[in-house]
């Protein structure tokens, strides 16, 4: 997958390095409730298709051969049912609001076996949680907000269950991370091959893709990692770059050194564990559309905040 990154089972034990942190509320576009419902439906279509396709491709015997039991397989069918139900619910809500619901797109998930299916499922559920959390602040109608919150809590249960199935901490952080519409769409876009013309254009944009290099064997606090863009980055004289790690209290900025045309080395700051998100920006203190170079990348940081 384009944003699945393996982490080793060892936790780094290096000394801390200073970072600069600011408080910044997540920013959202000035959009309507119908826009947010269309955006949510787009993500639910993706998740719905992912599970239906995966469970059609991999049988119970495939799961058993991969070291998993029947309970997991049955629970994944329940997760799939939930996602299909979310699609139906959002479709009906949009129809009731006199909006034409977006249709399912064509996707390429890159899943080759049961293990990659579960790894991708975990990441998708984590992104789903961050998507609903980030969009909540912009929902005006209380009825829609309650409905979105109800979906959010179920997505969070899915995420915790799949993290446990992947031998990861079910709840590595005290707070989940809200992502903006653009940030979520950037993570979802690599899966989308094409969509029906009738869907129109969502009020979102995808930033250039950002990923951790394949050779990264240990993503942990204070460890140096290398992030890469797909295309070389245009650089002005003596320009600096920063890795902005997204959190509910605002981004944490760490200097990112451009090592080559498309690779940045940076350190994992203190306070991030589990599924985390980082963007490359050319201005410390800013993650606006004008300053973000690429990302976010979704990566798994070893450990949990409760560990000593």
C-alpha positions as CSV (number, residue, x, y, z in Angstrom):
1,X,0.0,0.0,0.0
2,X,1.0,3.6,-0.5
3,X,0.7,4.6,3.1
4,X,1.2,1.4,5.1
5,X,4.5,1.4,6.9
6,X,5.9,-1.5,8.9
7,X,7.5,-0.7,12.3
8,X,9.8,-3.0,14.2
9,X,8.9,-4.6,17.6
10,X,11.6,-2.7,19.4
11,X,11.1,0.7,21.1
12,X,13.9,3.3,20.8
13,X,15.4,4.5,24.1
14,X,17.3,7.6,23.0
15,X,17.5,10.9,24.9
16,X,15.0,13.6,24.1
17,X,15.6,16.4,21.6
18,X,13.9,19.8,21.8
19,X,11.0,20.6,19.5
20,X,8.8,23.7,19.1
21,X,5.1,23.4,19.8
22,X,2.3,25.8,19.2
23,X,-1.4,25.7,20.0
24,X,-3.5,25.9,16.9
25,X,-7.1,24.8,16.5
26,X,-7.8,22.5,13.5
27,X,-8.9,24.6,10.5
28,X,-11.9,23.7,8.4
29,X,-13.2,25.0,5.1
30,X,-16.4,27.1,5.1
31,X,-18.6,24.4,3.7
32,X,-22.2,23.2,4.2
33,X,-23.6,20.3,6.1
34,X,-24.5,18.6,2.8
35,X,-20.8,19.0,1.6
36,X,-19.7,17.3,4.9
37,X,-22.2,14.4,4.4
38,X,-21.0,13.9,0.8
39,X,-17.4,13.9,2.1
40,X,-18.3,11.3,4.8
41,X,-20.2,9.2,2.2
42,X,-17.2,9.2,-0.1
43,X,-15.1,7.7,2.7
44,X,-17.8,5.2,3.7
45,X,-18.0,4.0,0.2
46,X,-14.3,3.4,0.2
47,X,-14.4,1.4,3.5
48,X,-17.5,-0.5,2.5
49,X,-16.0,-1.6,-0.8
50,X,-12.7,-2.5,0.9
51,X,-14.3,-4.9,3.3
52,X,-16.7,-6.4,0.8
53,X,-13.8,-7.0,-1.6
54,X,-11.4,-8.3,1.0
55,X,-13.9,-10.8,2.5
56,X,-14.8,-12.0,-1.0
57,X,-11.1,-12.6,-1.8
58,X,-10.0,-14.2,1.5
59,X,-12.0,-17.1,3.0
60,X,-12.1,-18.3,6.6
61,X,-9.5,-20.9,5.7
62,X,-7.2,-18.1,4.4
63,X,-7.5,-16.4,7.8
64,X,-6.8,-19.6,9.7
65,X,-3.7,-20.3,7.5
66,X,-2.5,-16.8,8.4
67,X,-2.8,-17.5,12.1
68,X,-6.2,-16.0,12.8
69,X,-9.3,-17.6,14.2
70,X,-13.0,-17.8,13.2
71,X,-13.9,-15.1,15.8
72,X,-11.9,-12.5,14.0
73,X,-13.3,-13.5,10.6
74,X,-16.9,-13.2,12.0
75,X,-16.2,-9.9,13.6
76,X,-14.8,-8.5,10.3
77,X,-18.1,-9.5,8.7
78,X,-19.8,-7.4,11.3
79,X,-17.4,-4.5,10.6
80,X,-18.3,-4.8,6.9
81,X,-22.0,-4.8,7.7
82,X,-21.5,-1.6,9.8
83,X,-19.8,0.2,6.8
84,X,-22.5,-0.9,4.4
85,X,-25.1,0.5,6.9
86,X,-23.2,3.8,7.2
87,X,-23.4,4.1,3.4
88,X,-27.1,3.5,3.4
89,X,-27.7,5.9,6.3
90,X,-25.7,8.8,4.7
91,X,-27.3,8.1,1.3
92,X,-30.7,8.5,2.9
93,X,-29.7,11.6,4.8
94,X,-28.5,13.3,1.6
95,X,-31.6,12.3,-0.3
96,X,-33.8,13.7,2.5
97,X,-31.7,17.0,2.2
98,X,-32.5,17.2,-1.6
99,X,-28.9,16.4,-2.5
100,X,-27.7,13.7,-4.9
101,X,-25.6,11.3,-3.0
102,X,-22.1,10.5,-4.4
103,X,-21.8,7.0,-5.9
104,X,-19.2,4.3,-5.2
105,X,-15.9,4.8,-7.1
106,X,-13.4,2.4,-8.5
107,X,-10.6,1.6,-6.1
108,X,-7.2,-0.1,-6.0
109,X,-6.3,-1.2,-2.5
110,X,-3.1,-3.1,-3.2
111,X,-4.0,-5.9,-0.7
112,X,-2.2,-9.2,-1.5
113,X,-2.8,-11.4,1.6
114,X,-4.7,-11.5,4.9
115,X,-1.9,-9.7,6.8
116,X,-1.9,-6.7,4.4
117,X,-5.7,-6.7,4.4
118,X,-5.7,-6.4,8.2
119,X,-3.0,-3.8,8.2
120,X,-4.8,-1.7,5.6
121,X,-8.1,-2.1,7.5
122,X,-6.5,-0.8,10.7
123,X,-5.2,2.3,8.9
124,X,-8.5,3.0,7.1
125,X,-10.4,2.8,10.4
126,X,-7.9,5.2,12.1
127,X,-8.2,7.7,9.2
128,X,-12.0,7.4,9.5
129,X,-11.9,8.3,13.2
130,X,-9.7,11.3,12.4
131,X,-12.0,12.3,9.5
132,X,-15.2,12.4,11.6
133,X,-13.4,14.1,14.5
134,X,-12.0,16.8,12.3
135,X,-15.3,17.5,10.4
136,X,-17.4,17.6,13.6
137,X,-16.6,21.3,14.3
138,X,-18.1,22.4,11.0
139,X,-21.4,20.5,11.3
140,X,-24.2,23.1,11.9
141,X,-27.3,20.9,12.3
142,X,-27.4,19.2,15.7
143,X,-29.1,16.1,14.3
144,X,-26.3,15.6,11.8
145,X,-23.7,16.1,14.4
146,X,-25.2,13.5,16.7
147,X,-25.4,11.0,13.8
148,X,-21.8,11.7,12.8
149,X,-20.8,11.2,16.4
150,X,-22.6,7.9,16.5
151,X,-20.6,6.7,13.5
152,X,-17.4,8.1,14.9
153,X,-17.7,6.0,18.1
154,X,-18.3,2.8,16.0
155,X,-15.3,3.6,13.8
156,X,-13.2,4.0,17.0
157,X,-14.3,0.6,18.1
158,X,-13.3,-0.9,14.8
159,X,-9.9,0.8,15.0
160,X,-9.2,-0.5,18.5
161,X,-10.2,-4.0,17.6
162,X,-8.1,-4.1,14.4
163,X,-5.1,-2.6,16.2
164,X,-5.3,-5.4,18.7
165,X,-5.6,-8.0,15.9
166,X,-2.4,-6.5,14.5
167,X,-0.7,-6.8,17.9
168,X,-0.7,-3.1,18.4
169,X,-1.9,-1.1,21.4
170,X,-5.7,-0.6,21.0
171,X,-5.5,2.9,22.6
172,X,-1.9,4.2,22.4
173,X,-2.9,7.9,22.9
174,X,-5.1,9.8,25.3
175,X,-6.6,11.8,22.4
176,X,-7.4,11.0,18.8
177,X,-6.1,13.2,16.0
178,X,-8.5,15.5,14.1
179,X,-7.7,15.8,10.4
180,X,-8.9,18.4,7.9
181,X,-10.9,17.5,4.8
182,X,-7.9,18.1,2.6
183,X,-5.6,16.0,4.9
184,X,-8.0,13.0,4.9
185,X,-8.6,13.3,1.1
186,X,-4.8,13.3,0.6
187,X,-4.7,9.9,2.4
188,X,-7.7,8.5,0.6
189,X,-6.8,9.7,-2.9
190,X,-4.2,7.0,-3.7
191,X,-6.9,4.3,-3.3
192,X,-9.3,6.0,-5.8
193,X,-8.8,5.0,-9.4
194,X,-11.8,6.9,-10.8
195,X,-15.3,8.1,-9.8
196,X,-18.5,8.6,-11.8
197,X,-18.8,12.0,-13.4
198,X,-22.1,12.4,-11.7
199,X,-20.3,12.7,-8.4
200,X,-19.0,16.1,-9.2
201,X,-16.2,17.7,-7.3
202,X,-15.9,17.6,-3.6
203,X,-14.7,20.9,-1.9
204,X,-11.3,19.3,-1.1
205,X,-7.8,19.0,-2.6
206,X,-5.2,16.4,-2.4
207,X,-1.6,17.5,-1.4
208,X,1.4,15.7,-2.9
209,X,1.8,12.2,-1.4
210,X,4.2,11.8,1.5
211,X,5.5,8.5,2.8
212,X,8.2,7.1,5.1
213,X,11.0,5.3,3.2
214,X,10.6,1.5,3.0
215,X,13.9,0.9,4.8
216,X,12.5,2.5,8.0
217,X,12.8,-0.3,10.6
218,X,12.0,1.5,13.8
219,X,9.6,4.4,14.0
220,X,9.8,5.6,17.6
221,X,10.2,8.6,19.8
222,X,13.4,10.6,19.1
223,X,14.3,8.2,16.2
224,X,15.4,9.8,12.9
225,X,13.2,8.8,10.0
226,X,13.2,9.7,6.3
227,X,10.1,11.0,4.6
228,X,9.8,11.1,0.8
229,X,7.6,12.8,-1.7
230,X,6.8,11.3,-5.1
231,X,8.4,14.2,-7.0
232,X,11.5,16.4,-6.3
233,X,10.8,19.5,-4.2
234,X,11.6,22.9,-5.7
235,X,13.8,24.7,-3.2
236,X,14.5,28.4,-2.9
237,X,17.9,29.6,-1.7
238,X,18.6,28.7,2.0
239,X,15.0,27.6,2.4
240,X,14.1,25.6,5.5
241,X,11.5,22.9,5.9
242,X,9.7,21.4,8.9
243,X,7.8,18.2,9.8
244,X,4.5,19.2,11.4
245,X,3.1,16.4,13.6
246,X,-0.7,16.8,13.9
247,X,-2.4,16.6,17.2
248,X,-5.7,17.8,18.8
249,X,-3.8,20.6,20.6
250,X,-2.0,21.8,17.5
251,X,1.0,20.7,15.4
252,X,4.4,20.0,16.8
253,X,7.1,21.3,14.5
254,X,10.5,19.6,14.0
255,X,13.1,20.7,11.5
256,X,13.1,18.5,8.4
257,X,16.4,18.4,6.5
258,X,16.1,18.0,2.7
259,X,18.6,15.2,2.0
260,X,18.0,15.0,-1.7
261,X,15.4,16.1,-4.3
262,X,12.6,14.3,-2.6
263,X,13.8,13.0,0.8
264,X,13.6,14.7,4.2
265,X,15.2,13.5,7.4
266,X,13.5,14.4,10.7
267,X,13.0,13.1,14.2
268,X,9.9,11.7,15.8
269,X,8.9,14.1,18.6
270,X,7.9,13.2,22.1
271,X,4.2,12.6,22.7
272,X,3.2,10.7,19.6
273,X,2.3,7.0,19.6
274,X,0.2,4.7,17.5
275,X,-1.2,5.9,14.1
276,X,0.2,9.4,13.7
277,X,0.2,12.0,10.9
278,X,2.9,14.3,9.7
279,X,3.1,16.9,6.9
280,X,6.1,18.7,5.4
281,X,5.7,22.5,5.5
282,X,8.0,25.3,4.5
283,X,7.1,27.6,7.4
284,X,7.5,26.8,11.1
285,X,4.1,27.4,12.8
286,X,2.0,27.0,9.7
287,X,0.1,24.1,8.1
288,X,-1.9,26.2,5.7
289,X,-2.5,25.3,2.0
290,X,0.1,27.9,1.0
291,X,2.8,26.4,3.2
292,X,2.3,22.6,3.1
293,X,4.7,20.9,0.7
294,X,3.3,17.3,1.0
295,X,1.4,15.0,3.3
296,X,0.1,13.9,5.6
297,X,1.9,10.6,5.8
298,X,0.2,8.1,8.1
299,X,2.7,6.1,10.1
300,X,2.8,3.8,13.2
301,X,4.9,5.1,16.0
302,X,5.9,2.4,18.5
303,X,4.8,2.5,22.1
304,X,2.0,4.0,24.1
305,X,1.7,7.1,26.3
306,X,1.1,5.0,29.4
307,X,4.4,3.2,29.1
308,X,7.3,4.1,31.4
